[in-house]
């Protein structure tokens, strides 16, 4: 009789241990599901951040390209302006020379008229 009671107690303990193992296992399964859900959420967040950064980078590259084009245009305009200034300086020099020649001619004519 006592032996039967001991066997029942052992069997009951084994059942309790098995229940505990099953509870632990189901808790671990639930924790694993939560971890997988978090991992997927983080993965999605990382992909979104990556897309955002790629868009920002692309926009910056376009902005830099546009500014480079503007700078190139300004450089071309500056070169053209410098060429125009040189041409104007040359024209002013020629005009000054012509003016000097006409002054001499006028002086000679004036001198001849006065004689």
C-alpha positions in Angstrom: 0.0 0.0 0.0 2.8 2.4 1.0 4.7 1.4 -2.1 1.6 2.2 -4.2 1.3 5.6 -2.6 5.0 6.3 -3.3 4.5 5.3 -6.9 1.5 7.6 -7.2 3.5 10.5 -5.6 6.4 9.9 -8.0 4.0 9.8 -10.9 2.3 13.0 -9.7 5.7 14.7 -9.4 6.6 13.5 -12.9 3.3 14.9 -14.2 4.0 18.2 -12.4 7.5 18.3 -13.8 6.1 17.5 -17.3 3.5 20.3 -16.9 6.3 22.7 -15.8 8.5 21.7 -18.8 5.5 22.2 -21.1 4.8 25.6 -19.5 8.5 26.6 -19.9 8.4 25.4 -23.5 5.3 27.3 -24.3 6.7 30.4 -22.6 9.9 30.1 -24.7 7.9 29.6 -27.9 5.9 32.8 -27.1 9.2 34.7 -26.3 10.6 33.4 -29.6 7.5 34.7 -31.5 7.9 38.1 -29.9 11.6 38.2 -30.8 10.8 37.3 -34.4 8.1 40.0 -34.5 10.6 42.5 -33.1 13.2 41.4 -35.6 10.8 41.9 -38.5 9.8 45.3 -37.1 13.4 46.3 -36.8 14.2 45.0 -40.2 11.3 47.1 -41.7 12.5 50.1 -39.8 16.0 49.7 -41.0 14.8 49.3 -44.6 12.7 52.5 -44.3 15.6 54.4 -42.8 17.9 53.1 -45.6 15.4 54.3 -48.2 15.1 57.7 -46.5 18.9 58.1 -46.4 19.2 57.0 -50.1 16.5 59.6 -51.0 18.3 62.3 -49.0 21.6 61.4 -50.6 20.2 61.4 -54.0 18.6 64.8 -53.4 22.0 66.1 -52.1 23.7 64.7 -55.2 21.2 66.5 -57.5 21.6 69.7 -55.5 25.4 69.5 -55.8 25.1 68.7 -59.6 22.8 71.7 -60.0 25.2 74.0 -58.1 28.1 72.7 -60.1 26.2 73.6 -63.3 25.4 77.1 -62.0 29.0 77.6 -61.0 30.1 76.5 -64.5 27.7 78.9 -66.1 28.9 81.7 -63.9 32.5 80.9 -64.8 31.6 81.1 -68.5 29.9 84.4 -68.0 32.9 85.7 -66.0 35.3 84.6 -68.9 33.0 86.3 -71.4 32.9 89.5 -69.3 36.7 89.5 -69.0 37.0 89.2 -72.8 34.5 92.0 -73.3 36.5 94.2 -70.8 39.7 93.5 -72.7 38.0 94.4 -76.0 36.6 97.6 -74.4 40.0 98.5 -73.0 41.5 97.9 -76.5 38.8 100.1 -78.1 39.4 102.8 -75.5 43.2 102.7 -76.2 42.5 102.9 -80.0 40.0 105.8 -79.4 42.6 107.6 -77.3 45.2 107.2 -80.0 42.8 108.4 -82.7 41.8 111.3 -80.5 45.5 112.3 -80.1 46.0 112.0 -83.8 43.0 114.2 -84.5 44.2 116.7 -81.9 47.5 116.9 -83.8 45.8 117.3 -87.1 43.5 120.0 -85.7 46.5 121.8 -84.2 48.2 121.7 -87.6 45.1 122.9 -89.4 44.7 125.7 -86.8 48.3 126.7 -87.2 47.9 126.8 -91.0 44.8 128.8 -90.8 46.4 131.3 -88.5 49.4 131.7 -90.8 
